[in-house]
Amino acid sequence: MSDQFHAARPDATEPVTDAELCALALAADPLAPLAPDAVPYDQVVSASDSLLPDWYMARATAVAASPWRRRVIIAVVATFLLIDAGGLCSTYGLLTWA
């Protein structure tokens, strides 16, 4: 499959269409052994130290929250913590004993 792919596309920088990927996938032998010169996917795609590649999940970024928004978030979290600490349950929106 690797030779078939490189023979059809000598320039690996060109984007591959869905039709080409489907044709290669359908033509591939699922029981064929790996080539001796096969390279792991993560070594080809990314050299980052993160556990997930950037195309799968982007890195978290800090968002500056305004002071009133931060107070509202802290108040909501504190309210739920106080409800739990008091032995109450607020799972369905009604306060009941846990």
MDTraj code that builds the backbone (N, CA, C; nanometers):
import mdtraj as md
import numpy as np

residues = "MET SER ASP GLN PHE HIS ALA ALA ARG PRO ASP ALA THR GLU PRO VAL THR ASP ALA GLU LEU CYS ALA LEU ALA LEU ALA ALA ASP PRO LEU ALA PRO LEU ALA PRO ASP ALA VAL PRO TYR ASP GLN VAL VAL SER ALA SER ASP SER LEU LEU PRO ASP TRP TYR MET ALA ARG ALA THR ALA VAL ALA ALA SER PRO TRP ARG ARG ARG VAL ILE ILE ALA VAL VAL ALA THR PHE LEU LEU ILE ASP ALA GLY GLY LEU CYS SER THR TYR GLY LEU LEU THR TRP ALA".split()
xyz = np.array([
    [0.0823, -0.1192, 0.0000],
    [0.0000, 0.0000, 0.0000],
    [0.0863, 0.1248, 0.0000],
    [0.1948, 0.1231, 0.0731],
    [0.2823, 0.2385, 0.0805],
    [0.3383, 0.2717, -0.0577],
    [0.3832, 0.1688, -0.1303],
    [0.4378, 0.1923, -0.2637],
    [0.3302, 0.2436, -0.3582],
    [0.2096, 0.1891, -0.3446],
    [0.0999, 0.2328, -0.4298],
    [0.0686, 0.3801, -0.4024],
    [0.0716, 0.4209, -0.2759],
    [0.0434, 0.5593, -0.2411],
    [0.1504, 0.6524, -0.2965],
    [0.2779, 0.6171, -0.2767],
    [0.3862, 0.7041, -0.3222],
    [0.3978, 0.7058, -0.4740],
    [0.3600, 0.5972, -0.5401],
    [0.3646, 0.5967, -0.6863],
    [0.2568, 0.6897, -0.7417],
    [0.1409, 0.6939, -0.6777],
    [0.0330, 0.7797, -0.7253],
    [0.0573, 0.9259, -0.6876],
    [0.1283, 0.9506, -0.5762],
    [0.1518, 1.0867, -0.5282],
    [0.2982, 1.1040, -0.4905],
    [0.3824, 1.1412, -0.5841],
    [0.5231, 1.1575, -0.5500],
    [0.5475, 1.2764, -0.4568],
    [0.4612, 1.3779, -0.4612],
    [0.4776, 1.4952, -0.3749],
    [0.3875, 1.4779, -0.2528],
    [0.4466, 1.4504, -0.1360],
    [0.3690, 1.4227, -0.0157],
    [0.3128, 1.5497, 0.0473],
    [0.3448, 1.6669, -0.0059],
    [0.2924, 1.7898, 0.0516],
    [0.1561, 1.8270, -0.0056],
    [0.1152, 1.7632, -0.1141],
    [-0.0162, 1.7904, -0.1722],
    [-0.1243, 1.7315, -0.0832],
    [-0.2379, 1.8005, -0.0695],
    [-0.3465, 1.7431, 0.0098],
    [-0.4058, 1.6204, -0.0597],
    [-0.4496, 1.5256, 0.0196],
    [-0.5093, 1.4028, -0.0319],
    [-0.6598, 1.4165, -0.0207],
    [-0.7303, 1.3825, -0.1267],
    [-0.8759, 1.3947, -0.1257],
    [-0.9386, 1.2736, -0.0564],
    [-1.0640, 1.2895, -0.0166],
    [-1.1367, 1.1794, 0.0467],
    [-1.1514, 1.0609, -0.0486],
    [-1.1713, 1.0898, -0.1763],
    [-1.1867, 0.9821, -0.2739],
    [-1.0581, 0.8996, -0.2844],
    [-0.9430, 0.9676, -0.2835],
    [-0.8149, 0.8957, -0.2897],
    [-0.7939, 0.8111, -0.1642],
    [-0.8258, 0.8670, -0.0466],
    [-0.8118, 0.7899, 0.0766],
    [-0.9042, 0.6684, 0.0778],
    [-1.0265, 0.6863, 0.0313],
    [-1.1208, 0.5735, 0.0253],
    [-1.0713, 0.4656, -0.0705],
    [-1.0197, 0.5067, -0.1860],
    [-0.9698, 0.4096, -0.2834],
    [-0.8511, 0.3320, -0.2266],
    [-0.7603, 0.4002, -0.1584],
    [-0.6455, 0.3323, -0.0978],
    [-0.6887, 0.2391, 0.0141],
    [-0.7855, 0.2823, 0.0949],
    [-0.8318, 0.1991, 0.2058],
    [-0.9017, 0.0738, 0.1551],
    [-0.9822, 0.0873, 0.0507],
    [-1.0537, -0.0283, -0.0031],
    [-0.9602, -0.1242, -0.0767],
    [-0.8523, -0.0719, -0.1339],
    [-0.7583, -0.1555, -0.2079],
    [-0.6564, -0.2233, -0.1159],
    [-0.6453, -0.1780, 0.0068],
    [-0.5433, -0.2302, 0.0980],
    [-0.5800, -0.3686, 0.1491],
    [-0.4792, -0.4475, 0.1743],
    [-0.4973, -0.5809, 0.2319],
    [-0.4864, -0.5684, 0.3845],
    [-0.5943, -0.5951, 0.4589],
    [-0.5891, -0.5768, 0.6038],
    [-0.4987, -0.6776, 0.6748],
    [-0.4659, -0.7877, 0.6088],
    [-0.3829, -0.8906, 0.6709],
    [-0.2367, -0.8829, 0.6277],
    [-0.2045, -0.7833, 0.5470],
    [-0.0665, -0.7708, 0.4991],
    [0.0254, -0.7308, 0.6148],
    [0.1458, -0.7879, 0.6202],
    [0.2395, -0.7503, 0.7275],
    [0.2939, -0.6088, 0.7049],
    [0.3405, -0.5499, 0.8126],
    [0.3999, -0.4167, 0.8012],
    [0.5326, -0.4244, 0.7270],
    [0.5610, -0.3182, 0.6559],
    [0.6883, -0.3118, 0.5852],
    [0.8014, -0.2999, 0.6866],
    [0.9186, -0.3558, 0.6560],
    [1.0299, -0.3471, 0.7515],
    [1.0769, -0.2037, 0.7769],
    [1.0537, -0.1145, 0.6814],
    [1.0955, 0.0247, 0.7003],
    [0.9808, 0.1144, 0.7471],
    [0.8742, 0.0550, 0.8017],
    [0.7596, 0.1335, 0.8492],
    [0.8002, 0.2217, 0.9671],
    [0.7460, 0.3431, 0.9692],
    [0.7772, 0.4406, 1.0733],
    [0.6501, 0.4657, 1.1556],
    [0.6600, 0.4720, 1.2890],
    [0.5408, 0.5008, 1.3703],
    [0.4783, 0.6354, 1.3324],
    [0.3470, 0.6409, 1.3397],
    [0.2724, 0.7593, 1.2977],
    [0.3128, 0.8839, 1.3755],
    [0.3322, 0.8709, 1.5058],
    [0.3644, 0.9888, 1.5861],
    [0.5011, 1.0469, 1.5522],
    [0.5908, 0.9676, 1.4985],
    [0.7209, 1.0201, 1.4588],
    [0.7126, 1.0976, 1.3277],
    [0.6136, 1.0662, 1.2467],
    [0.5987, 1.1338, 1.1184],
    [0.5216, 1.2643, 1.1343],
    [0.4165, 1.2631, 1.2161],
    [0.3247, 1.3759, 1.2240],
    [0.3718, 1.4844, 1.3189],
    [0.4156, 1.4480, 1.4383],
    [0.4421, 1.5491, 1.5393],
    [0.5662, 1.5141, 1.6191],
    [0.6335, 1.6182, 1.6652],
    [0.7496, 1.5977, 1.7515],
    [0.7300, 1.6722, 1.8828],
    [0.6037, 1.6924, 1.9214],
    [0.5765, 1.7680, 2.0441],
    [0.5827, 1.6759, 2.1656],
    [0.5904, 1.7379, 2.2831],
    [0.5979, 1.6624, 2.4078],
    [0.4604, 1.6366, 2.4685],
    [0.3540, 1.6870, 2.4071],
    [0.2208, 1.6707, 2.4634],
    [0.1720, 1.5275, 2.4427],
    [0.0750, 1.4874, 2.5260],
    [0.0206, 1.3525, 2.5168],
    [-0.0698, 1.3349, 2.3956],
    [-0.1376, 1.4418, 2.3564],
    [-0.2247, 1.4373, 2.2390],
    [-0.1723, 1.5334, 2.1333],
    [-0.1810, 1.4969, 2.0059],
    [-0.1343, 1.5877, 1.9005],
    [-0.2254, 1.7094, 1.8892],
    [-0.1734, 1.8181, 1.8352],
    [-0.2501, 1.9428, 1.8232],
    [-0.3716, 1.9283, 1.7334],
    [-0.3648, 1.8437, 1.6317],
    [-0.4798, 1.8290, 1.5443],
    [-0.5926, 1.7541, 1.6133],
    [-0.5631, 1.6803, 1.7198],
    [-0.6670, 1.6065, 1.7914],
    [-0.7333, 1.6940, 1.8967],
    [-0.6543, 1.7622, 1.9748],
    [-0.7074, 1.8488, 2.0793],
    [-0.6107, 1.9654, 2.0980],
    [-0.6593, 2.0832, 2.0738],
    [-0.5739, 2.2008, 2.0862],
    [-0.5372, 2.2253, 2.2320],
    [-0.4273, 2.2941, 2.2523],
    [-0.3853, 2.3268, 2.3889],
    [-0.4833, 2.4240, 2.4528],
    [-0.4980, 2.4142, 2.5826],
    [-0.5856, 2.5063, 2.6550],
    [-0.5232, 2.6447, 2.6582],
    [-0.6052, 2.7444, 2.6445],
    [-0.5563, 2.8811, 2.6495],
    [-0.6274, 2.9548, 2.7622],
    [-0.5572, 3.0470, 2.8222],
    [-0.6154, 3.1256, 2.9308],
    [-0.7024, 3.2363, 2.8717],
    [-0.8194, 3.2512, 2.9294],
    [-0.9108, 3.3559, 2.8863],
    [-0.9289, 3.4511, 3.0033],
    [-0.9078, 3.5761, 2.9785],
    [-0.9222, 3.6753, 3.0850],
    [-1.0704, 3.6990, 3.1121],
    [-1.1136, 3.6690, 3.2344],
    [-1.2520, 3.6913, 3.2730],
    [-1.2622, 3.8245, 3.3459],
    [-1.3710, 3.8928, 3.3200],
    [-1.3917, 4.0202, 3.3888],
    [-1.4193, 3.9935, 3.5371],
    [-1.3988, 4.0930, 3.6228],
    [-1.4163, 4.0714, 3.7673],
    [-1.5575, 4.0239, 3.8054],
    [-1.6615, 4.0770, 3.7420],
    [-1.7966, 4.0354, 3.7779],
    [-1.8220, 3.8909, 3.7361],
    [-1.7660, 3.8520, 3.6231],
    [-1.7844, 3.7147, 3.5762],
    [-1.7145, 3.6158, 3.6698],
    [-1.5958, 3.6525, 3.7135],
    [-1.5214, 3.5679, 3.8065],
    [-1.5987, 3.5528, 3.9380],
    [-1.6597, 3.6621, 3.9878],
    [-1.7378, 3.6558, 4.1118],
    [-1.8594, 3.5655, 4.0979],
    [-1.9250, 3.5721, 3.9826],
    [-2.0426, 3.4869, 3.9592],
    [-2.0018, 3.3401, 3.9571],
    [-1.8924, 3.3079, 3.8898],
    [-1.8452, 3.1691, 3.8828],
    [-1.8087, 3.1184, 4.0219],
    [-1.7375, 3.1980, 4.0982],
    [-1.6989, 3.1571, 4.2339],
    [-1.8223, 3.1392, 4.3214],
    [-1.9224, 3.2270, 4.3066],
    [-2.0451, 3.2155, 4.3862],
    [-2.1215, 3.0876, 4.3530],
    [-2.1307, 3.0525, 4.2260],
    [-2.2018, 2.9306, 4.1867],
    [-2.1301, 2.8071, 4.2408],
    [-1.9996, 2.8020, 4.2255],
    [-1.9226, 2.6872, 4.2751],
    [-1.9327, 2.6782, 4.4270],
    [-1.9211, 2.7920, 4.4960],
    [-1.9305, 2.7928, 4.6423],
    [-2.0692, 2.7480, 4.6881],
    [-2.1730, 2.7874, 4.6164],
    [-2.3088, 2.7452, 4.6517],
    [-2.3225, 2.5943, 4.6432],
    [-2.2738, 2.5345, 4.5372],
    [-2.2829, 2.3883, 4.5242],
    [-2.1999, 2.3180, 4.6314],
    [-2.0845, 2.3734, 4.6650],
    [-2.0024, 2.3134, 4.7710],
    [-2.0737, 2.3207, 4.9061],
    [-2.1396, 2.4337, 4.9353],
    [-2.2141, 2.4471, 5.0606],
    [-2.3342, 2.3527, 5.0652],
    [-2.4008, 2.3352, 4.9527],
    [-2.5139, 2.2419, 4.9469],
    [-2.4652, 2.1008, 4.9774],
    [-2.3539, 2.0602, 4.9150],
    [-2.2984, 1.9267, 4.9400],
    [-2.2496, 1.9130, 5.0839],
    [-2.1864, 2.0166, 5.1355],
    [-2.1348, 2.0114, 5.2727],
    [-2.2495, 2.0020, 5.3732],
    [-2.3639, 2.0582, 5.3411],
    [-2.4792, 2.0525, 5.4300],
    [-2.5550, 1.9219, 5.4224],
    [-2.5091, 1.8292, 5.3397],
    [-2.5753, 1.6997, 5.3290],
    [-2.6973, 1.7011, 5.2401],
    [-2.7064, 1.7985, 5.1547],
    [-2.8205, 1.8071, 5.0634],
    [-2.7792, 1.7644, 4.9232],
    [-2.8791, 1.7296, 4.8445],
    [-2.8550, 1.6865, 4.7064],
    [-2.9289, 1.7818, 4.6133],
    [-2.8617, 1.8299, 4.5114],
    [-2.9241, 1.9218, 4.4164],
    [-2.9140, 1.8695, 4.2738],
    [-2.9153, 1.7384, 4.2598],
    [-2.8941, 1.6789, 4.1289],
    [-3.0022, 1.7186, 4.0287],
    [-3.1282, 1.7156, 4.0680],
    [-3.2365, 1.7426, 3.9740],
    [-3.2949, 1.8819, 3.9920],
    [-3.2236, 1.9726, 4.0583],
    [-3.2705, 2.1083, 4.0768],
    [-3.3505, 2.1297, 4.2030],
    [-3.3900, 2.0224, 4.2702],
    [-3.4637, 2.0331, 4.3966],
    [-3.3716, 1.9930, 4.5097],
    [-3.3737, 2.0683, 4.6162],
    [-3.2894, 2.0348, 4.7304],
    [-3.3562, 1.9245, 4.8114],
    [-3.2884, 1.8132, 4.8233],
    [-3.3365, 1.6997, 4.9034],
    [-3.2226, 1.6502, 4.9897],
    [-3.2588, 1.5742, 5.0938],
    [-3.1547, 1.5166, 5.1772],
    [-3.0840, 1.4055, 5.1006],
    [-2.9558, 1.4035, 5.1097],
    [-2.8749, 1.3034, 5.0381],
    [-2.8809, 1.1687, 5.1073],
])
top = md.Topology()
chain = top.add_chain()
for i, resn in enumerate(residues, 1):
    res = top.add_residue(resn, chain, resSeq=i)
    for name in ("N", "CA", "C"):
        top.add_atom(name, md.element.get_by_symbol(name[0]), res)
traj = md.Trajectory(xyz[None], top)
